Amino acid sequence: MSETKKKENSANGNKEAAEKKVVKAVKRKARKKVCQFCVEKVERIDYKDVARLKKFLTEKAKIVPRRISGNCAKHQRQLTTAIKRARHIALLPFTTD
């Protein structure tokens, strides 16, 4: 008898697991982000352009990663260097309180 109960429980467990899978929302494929610097054909990112650099900082003044910002590798490296230079000469904060 105990074997049949185990089989029934395992069968019911599989049904519940299948129902849970159906309930999950369908995840849409996100569109690939495009590098804004490539679109605007920017050769060099200027460290004195504080307004543009602030768009790539979080509220805590951390640099936004490439997978979130959508920048290409070349421009992400230039952006990081420009932000660090701007921080060094006090155009941008290192952190916020």
FIKOLZA-1660 file (N, C-alpha, C; in steps of 0.1 Angstrom, whole numbers, plus 5000, padded with zeros to 4 digits):
% residues 97
   i   px   py   pz ch aa at
   1 5008 4988 5000  A  M  N
   1 5000 5000 5000  A  M CA
   1 5008 5013 5000  A  M  C
   2 5019 5013 5007  A  S  N
   2 5027 5024 5008  A  S CA
   2 5033 5028 4994  A  S  C
   3 5036 5018 4986  A  E  N
   3 5042 5020 4973  A  E CA
   3 5032 5027 4964  A  E  C
   4 5019 5023 4965  A  T  N
   4 5009 5029 4956  A  T CA
   4 5007 5044 4961  A  T  C
   5 5007 5047 4974  A  K  N
   5 5006 5060 4978  A  K CA
   5 5017 5069 4973  A  K  C
   6 5029 5064 4974  A  K  N
   6 5041 5071 4969  A  K CA
   6 5040 5074 4954  A  K  C
   7 5034 5065 4946  A  K  N
   7 5033 5067 4932  A  K CA
   7 5022 5078 4930  A  K  C
   8 5011 5077 4937  A  E  N
   8 5001 5087 4936  A  E CA
   8 5006 5101 4940  A  E  C
   9 5013 5102 4950  A  N  N
   9 5019 5115 4955  A  N CA
   9 5029 5120 4944  A  N  C
  10 5037 5112 4939  A  S  N
  10 5047 5116 4929  A  S CA
  10 5039 5121 4916  A  S  C
  11 5029 5114 4913  A  A  N
  11 5021 5117 4901  A  A CA
  11 5014 5131 4903  A  A  C
  12 5008 5133 4915  A  N  N
  12 5002 5146 4918  A  N CA
  12 5012 5157 4919  A  N  C
  13 5024 5154 4924  A  G  N
  13 5035 5164 4924  A  G CA
  13 5039 5168 4910  A  G  C
  14 5039 5159 4901  A  N  N
  14 5043 5162 4887  A  N CA
  14 5032 5171 4881  A  N  C
  15 5020 5169 4884  A  K  N
  15 5009 5177 4879  A  K CA
  15 5010 5191 4884  A  K  C
  16 5012 5192 4897  A  E  N
  16 5014 5205 4903  A  E CA
  16 5026 5213 4897  A  E  C
  17 5036 5206 4895  A  A  N
  17 5048 5212 4889  A  A CA
  17 5045 5217 4875  A  A  C
  18 5038 5209 4867  A  A  N
  18 5034 5213 4854  A  A CA
  18 5025 5225 4854  A  A  C
  19 5016 5225 4863  A  E  N
  19 5007 5237 4864  A  E CA
  19 5014 5250 4868  A  E  C
  20 5024 5249 4876  A  K  N
  20 5032 5260 4880  A  K CA
  20 5040 5265 4868  A  K  C
  21 5045 5257 4859  A  K  N
  21 5052 5261 4847  A  K CA
  21 5043 5268 4838  A  K  C
  22 5030 5264 4837  A  V  N
  22 5020 5271 4828  A  V CA
  22 5017 5285 4833  A  V  C
  23 5017 5287 4846  A  V  N
  23 5013 5299 4852  A  V CA
  23 5023 5310 4849  A  V  C
  24 5036 5306 4848  A  K  N
  24 5047 5316 4846  A  K CA
  24 5044 5325 4833  A  K  C
  25 5047 5338 4834  A  A  N
  25 5044 5347 4823  A  A CA
  25 5054 5344 4812  A  A  C
  26 5050 5347 4800  A  V  N
  26 5059 5345 4788  A  V CA
  26 5068 5356 4788  A  V  C
  27 5081 5353 4787  A  K  N
  27 5091 5364 4787  A  K CA
  27 5094 5368 4773  A  K  C
  28 5093 5381 4771  A  R  N
  28 5095 5386 4757  A  R CA
  28 5110 5389 4755  A  R  C
  29 5114 5387 4743  A  K  N
  29 5128 5389 4740  A  K CA
  29 5130 5404 4739  A  K  C
  30 5140 5409 4747  A  A  N
  30 5143 5423 4747  A  A CA
  30 5151 5428 4734  A  A  C
  31 5148 5440 4730  A  R  N
  31 5155 5445 4719  A  R CA
  31 5169 5448 4722  A  R  C
  32 5178 5446 4713  A  K  N
  32 5192 5449 4715  A  K CA
  32 5194 5464 4716  A  K  C
  33 5201 5469 4726  A  K  N
  33 5204 5483 4728  A  K CA
  33 5215 5487 4718  A  K  C
  34 5214 5499 4713  A  V  N
  34 5224 5505 4703  A  V CA
  34 5232 5515 4710  A  V  C
  35 5245 5515 4707  A  C  N
  35 5254 5524 4713  A  C CA
  35 5251 5538 4708  A  C  C
  36 5248 5547 4717  A  Q  N
  36 5244 5561 4713  A  Q CA
  36 5256 5569 4707  A  Q  C
  37 5268 5565 4711  A  F  N
  37 5280 5572 4706  A  F CA
  37 5282 5568 4691  A  F  C
  38 5280 5555 4688  A  C  N
  38 5281 5550 4674  A  C CA
  38 5271 5557 4665  A  C  C
  39 5258 5558 4670  A  V  N
  39 5248 5564 4663  A  V CA
  39 5251 5579 4659  A  V  C
  40 5256 5586 4669  A  E  N
  40 5260 5600 4667  A  E CA
  40 5274 5601 4661  A  E  C
  41 5281 5590 4658  A  K  N
  41 5294 5590 4652  A  K CA
  41 5304 5598 4659  A  K  C
  42 5305 5596 4673  A  V  N
  42 5314 5603 4681  A  V CA
  42 5327 5596 4681  A  V  C
  43 5338 5603 4678  A  E  N
  43 5351 5598 4677  A  E CA
  43 5357 5596 4691  A  E  C
  44 5357 5607 4699  A  R  N
  44 5362 5608 4712  A  R CA
  44 5351 5613 4722  A  R  C
  45 5351 5607 4734  A  I  N
  45 5342 5612 4744  A  I CA
  45 5349 5622 4753  A  I  C
  46 5344 5634 4753  A  D  N
  46 5350 5645 4760  A  D CA
  46 5347 5645 4775  A  D  C
  47 5357 5645 4784  A  Y  N
  47 5355 5645 4798  A  Y CA
  47 5349 5657 4803  A  Y  C
  48 5349 5668 4795  A  K  N
  48 5343 5681 4800  A  K CA
  48 5328 5682 4797  A  K  C
  49 5323 5672 4790  A  D  N
  49 5308 5672 4786  A  D CA
  49 5301 5664 4798  A  D  C
  50 5299 5672 4809  A  V  N
  50 5294 5666 4821  A  V CA
  50 5279 5661 4819  A  V  C
  51 5271 5669 4812  A  A  N
  51 5257 5665 4810  A  A CA
  51 5256 5651 4803  A  A  C
  52 5264 5648 4794  A  R  N
  52 5264 5635 4787  A  R CA
  52 5269 5624 4796  A  R  C
  53 5280 5627 4804  A  L  N
  53 5286 5617 4812  A  L CA
  53 5276 5613 4824  A  L  C
  54 5268 5623 4829  A  K  N
  54 5259 5620 4840  A  K CA
  54 5248 5610 4836  A  K  C
  55 5245 5609 4823  A  K  N
  55 5235 5599 4818  A  K CA
  55 5240 5585 4821  A  K  C
  56 5253 5583 4822  A  F  N
  56 5259 5569 4824  A  F CA
  56 5263 5567 4838  A  F  C
  57 5258 5574 4847  A  L  N
  57 5260 5572 4862  A  L CA
  57 5247 5569 4869  A  L  C
  58 5248 5560 4879  A  T  N
  58 5237 5557 4887  A  T CA
  58 5235 5568 4897  A  T  C
  59 5224 5567 4906  A  E  N
  59 5222 5577 4916  A  E CA
  59 5233 5578 4926  A  E  C
  60 5240 5566 4928  A  K  N
  60 5251 5566 4937  A  K CA
  60 5264 5569 4930  A  K  C
  61 5264 5575 4918  A  A  N
  61 5275 5579 4910  A  A CA
  61 5284 5567 4906  A  A  C
  62 5278 5556 4904  A  K  N
  62 5286 5544 4899  A  K CA
  62 5284 5544 4884  A  K  C
  63 5294 5539 4877  A  I  N
  63 5293 5539 4862  A  I CA
  63 5284 5527 4858  A  I  C
  64 5275 5530 4849  A  V  N
  64 5265 5520 4845  A  V CA
  64 5272 5510 4836  A  V  C
  65 5270 5497 4838  A  P  N
  65 5277 5487 4830  A  P CA
  65 5272 5487 4815  A  P  C
  66 5280 5481 4807  A  R  N
  66 5278 5481 4793  A  R CA
  66 5265 5474 4789  A  R  C
  67 5262 5463 4796  A  R  N
  67 5250 5455 4792  A  R CA
  67 5237 5463 4795  A  R  C
  68 5238 5473 4804  A  I  N
  68 5226 5481 4807  A  I CA
  68 5226 5493 4798  A  I  C
  69 5237 5500 4796  A  S  N
  69 5238 5512 4789  A  S CA
  69 5237 5510 4774  A  S  C
  70 5241 5498 4769  A  G  N
  70 5240 5495 4755  A  G CA
  70 5252 5500 4747  A  G  C
  71 5262 5505 4754  A  N  N
  71 5274 5510 4747  A  N CA
  71 5283 5498 4741  A  N  C
  72 5290 5501 4730  A  C  N
  72 5299 5491 4725  A  C CA
  72 5311 5492 4734  A  C  C
  73 5320 5482 4732  A  A  N
  73 5332 5480 4741  A  A CA
  73 5341 5492 4739  A  A  C
  74 5343 5497 4727  A  K  N
  74 5352 5508 4725  A  K CA
  74 5348 5521 4732  A  K  C
  75 5335 5524 4731  A  H  N
  75 5330 5536 4737  A  H CA
  75 5328 5534 4752  A  H  C
  76 5325 5522 4757  A  Q  N
  76 5325 5520 4771  A  Q CA
  76 5338 5523 4778  A  Q  C
  77 5349 5519 4771  A  R  N
  77 5362 5521 4777  A  R CA
  77 5365 5536 4777  A  R  C
  78 5362 5543 4766  A  Q  N
  78 5364 5558 4765  A  Q CA
  78 5355 5565 4776  A  Q  C
  79 5343 5560 4777  A  L  N
  79 5334 5566 4787  A  L CA
  79 5339 5565 4801  A  L  C
  80 5344 5553 4804  A  T  N
  80 5350 5551 4818  A  T CA
  80 5362 5560 4820  A  T  C
  81 5370 5561 4811  A  T  N
  81 5382 5570 4812  A  T CA
  81 5378 5584 4814  A  T  C
  82 5368 5589 4806  A  A  N
  82 5363 5603 4806  A  A CA
  82 5356 5605 4820  A  A  C
  83 5349 5596 4825  A  I  N
  83 5342 5598 4838  A  I CA
  83 5353 5599 4849  A  I  C
  84 5363 5590 4848  A  K  N
  84 5374 5590 4858  A  K CA
  84 5382 5603 4858  A  K  C
  85 5384 5609 4846  A  R  N
  85 5391 5622 4845  A  R CA
  85 5382 5633 4850  A  R  C
  86 5369 5633 4847  A  A  N
  86 5360 5643 4852  A  A CA
  86 5359 5643 4867  A  A  C
  87 5360 5631 4873  A  R  N
  87 5360 5629 4888  A  R CA
  87 5372 5635 4894  A  R  C
  88 5384 5632 4887  A  H  N
  88 5397 5637 4892  A  H CA
  88 5398 5652 4893  A  H  C
  89 5392 5659 4883  A  I  N
  89 5392 5674 4884  A  I CA
  89 5379 5680 4889  A  I  C
  90 5371 5671 4896  A  A  N
  90 5360 5676 4904  A  A CA
  90 5348 5681 4896  A  A  C
  91 5347 5676 4883  A  L  N
  91 5335 5679 4875  A  L CA
  91 5323 5670 4879  A  L  C
  92 5327 5658 4883  A  L  N
  92 5317 5648 4887  A  L CA
  92 5321 5643 4901  A  L  C
  93 5310 5639 4909  A  P  N
  93 5313 5633 4922  A  P CA
  93 5318 5619 4922  A  P  C
  94 5326 5615 4932  A  F  N
  94 5330 5601 4933  A  F CA
  94 5318 5593 4939  A  F  C
  95 5311 5599 4949  A  T  N
  95 5300 5592 4955  A  T CA
  95 5290 5603 4958  A  T  C
  96 5278 5599 4961  A  T  N
  96 5267 5608 4966  A  T CA
  96 5263 5603 4980  A  T  C
  97 5258 5612 4988  A  D  N
  97 5253 5609 5001  A  D CA
  97 5239 5606 5002  A  D  C
% end
